[in-house]
Amino acid sequence: MPLCSGGDPSIVRSRSFIAVAAILAVLIGVVAAMGVLDARAKDHIAKGVRVGGVDVGGLTPKQARAKLHAALLAPLGEPIVVHHGRKSWHLTAARAGVSASVGAMVDAALAASRRGSIVSRAWRELTGGRVAASLPARIAHSRTAVHQLVSRIEQAMNRTAKDAGVSFSADGVERVPSSTGLALKAQLLEDQINQAVELPRAPRTFVAHTRKLKPKVTTGELTDRYPAVIIINRAAFRLTLYKRLKPARSYPIAVGRQGLETPAGLYAIQEKQVNPSWHVPDSDWAGDLAGKVIPPGPDDPIKARWMGFNGGAGIHGTDADASIGTAASHGCIRMHIPDVIDLYNQVSVGAPVYVA
């Protein structure tokens, strides 16, 4: 009986070849399947990808562009509106320069989907895996346009506070009331608009907030600022004393003669003297007395009191009582001696003197 041999070598080789071929076929199939899966993955954005808060996972680039346009760009087309009371201001999207790079956002979403190897992409496609990617929206606008809008609102709304004051005339003293100013909180409004204009879900309507500006001098403070005011009506030959902006006493006076008229205007009491000397002006009308000082006495025409209000001009007493009610002086205001003493005791240096 013959002995058994180790087998036909050709048969062994055939079986090995078949095994290798089978493995190769499986590998080729796997690679082909991975290629198909990867190709499918490249045709759409991976699940889990969001752009500007909008879910674009599972969409083709065309679908993603349409969705982003509707969700992001369309709302941004609404105008910015600012209200204050019954007034309103508008800034269109075009003027604001609002733009969205939809194509660039889709490209970024596709790039995020293609991260990793072909194996990881194919496996994600096969198993329905997700990519955790939240991409920013690529939206821009003109900050200059927003600043110009706020500037327009400021010009329309802002008003300065006005201090209270007084107006002087031959008829007396009148209060000019103060008024409160208004200022737009411009930086707050500008920041609010700039932060919201690129956010599709942010409000497009704003309220312009303001702050009040208080005057430095209120109407109620005027009486304390003007404890005494002198009004000189040359035509009526009257001097009226106002105490706390109310008429307190009226006196007859004499005023400057023709050519030496008492100067009109608003002045203030600069100095006060009791029984002053007369410092004669260095003028032609003074003759030999020009530039001299006449001490109190019969030769001194300035009697009892002196209240200077305009350099050499002033208010003083006189013993030429017949001149009261006429234009007789060399520019000063003459008063009866009892009257000038009474007035002197009621006014202080700095008190306004208005000559009409």
HELIX and SHEET records of a PDB file:
HELIX    1   1 PRO A    9  LYS A   42  1                                  34    
HELIX    2   2 PRO A   61  LEU A   68  1                                   8    
HELIX    3   3 HIS A   69  LEU A   73  3                                   5    
HELIX    4   4 ALA A   74  LEU A   76  1                                   3    
HELIX    5   5 ALA A   93  ALA A   96  1                                   4    
HELIX    6   6 VAL A  102  SER A  113  1                                  12    
HELIX    7   7 ILE A  118  THR A  127  1                                  10    
HELIX    8   8 ARG A  143  MET A  157  1                                  15    
HELIX    9   9 ALA A  186  ALA A  196  1                                  11    
HELIX   10  10 THR A  219  GLU A  221  5                                   3    
HELIX   11  11 LEU A  222  ARG A  225  1                                   4    
HELIX   12  12 ASP A  284  LEU A  289  5                                   6    
HELIX   13  13 ASP A  321  SER A  323  5                                   3    
HELIX   14  14 ILE A  337  TYR A  344  1                                   8    
SHEET    1   A 3 VAL A  54  ASP A  55  0                                        
SHEET    2   A 3 VAL A  49  VAL A  51 -1                                        
SHEET    3   A 3 ALA A 133  LEU A 135  1                                        
SHEET    1   B 3 LYS A  87  LEU A  91  0                                        
SHEET    2   B 3 ILE A  80  HIS A  84 -1                                        
SHEET    3   B 3 THR A 205  VAL A 207  1                                        
SHEET    1   C 2 SER A  99  ALA A 100  0                                        
SHEET    2   C 2 ILE A 139  ALA A 140 -1                                        
SHEET    1   D 2 GLY A 165  SER A 169  0                                        
SHEET    2   D 2 GLY A 172  VAL A 176 -1                                        
SHEET    1   E 2 GLY A 181  LEU A 184  0                                        
SHEET    2   E 2 THR A 210  LEU A 213 -1                                        
SHEET    1   F 5 LYS A 246  PRO A 252  0                                        
SHEET    2   F 5 ARG A 238  LYS A 243 -1                                        
SHEET    3   F 5 ALA A 228  ASN A 233 -1                                        
SHEET    4   F 5 PRO A 352  VAL A 355  1                                        
SHEET    5   F 5 GLY A 265  ALA A 268 -1                                        
SHEET    1   G 2 VAL A 255  GLY A 256  0                                        
SHEET    2   G 2 ALA A 327  SER A 329  1                                        
SHEET    1   H 4 GLU A 271  VAL A 274  0                                        
SHEET    2   H 4 LYS A 303  ASN A 310 -1                                        
SHEET    3   H 4 ALA A 313  THR A 318 -1                                        
SHEET    4   H 4 ILE A 333  HIS A 336  1                                        
SHEET    1   I 2 TRP A 278  HIS A 279  0                                        
SHEET    2   I 2 VAL A 293  ILE A 294 -1                                        
END                                                                             
